[in-house]
Amino acid sequence: MNYAVRLPIDLFLLLSLTHYKEPSVTPPNNTTPTRDDNMALGNPDEAKASESSPNAYLITRSTYSLSYNNFTGITN
């Protein structure tokens, strides 16, 4: 390859590599899930896992949580 053609290509590659920067967001150190991940956004209707709140009864499983309304017979 001609030196006059290769020099601009090499300079372009060198300059493009010098403008590469690391992402500004660092990944979290601990990525293992916790038992509260499915309630991370909160409990909007303040459901409780007790019979004293039958219209906002909290059902928690390992993969999801939901609240059940005994009056309507459906989830909240």
C-alpha positions, 0 to 999 in steps of 0.5 A: 500500500502506498505510504501517502495513503496509509499515513492518513488512515493510520492517523485517523485510526489513532485519533479515533482510539484516543477519543474512546472513553469509558462509560460514565456509569459504573456497574454495581458491585453486588449483582446478586438478587435480594429477597425484596427485589420484587417489592423494590418499587414499593407497596402502593396499597400498603398490603399486609400478609395478615387476615386483618387486611382482607381487601389488601392481603399481601401474597409473596412468592419467590418470584413475585408479590401481589395483593389480593382483594377479598371483596372484589375477588381479584388482585389489586 
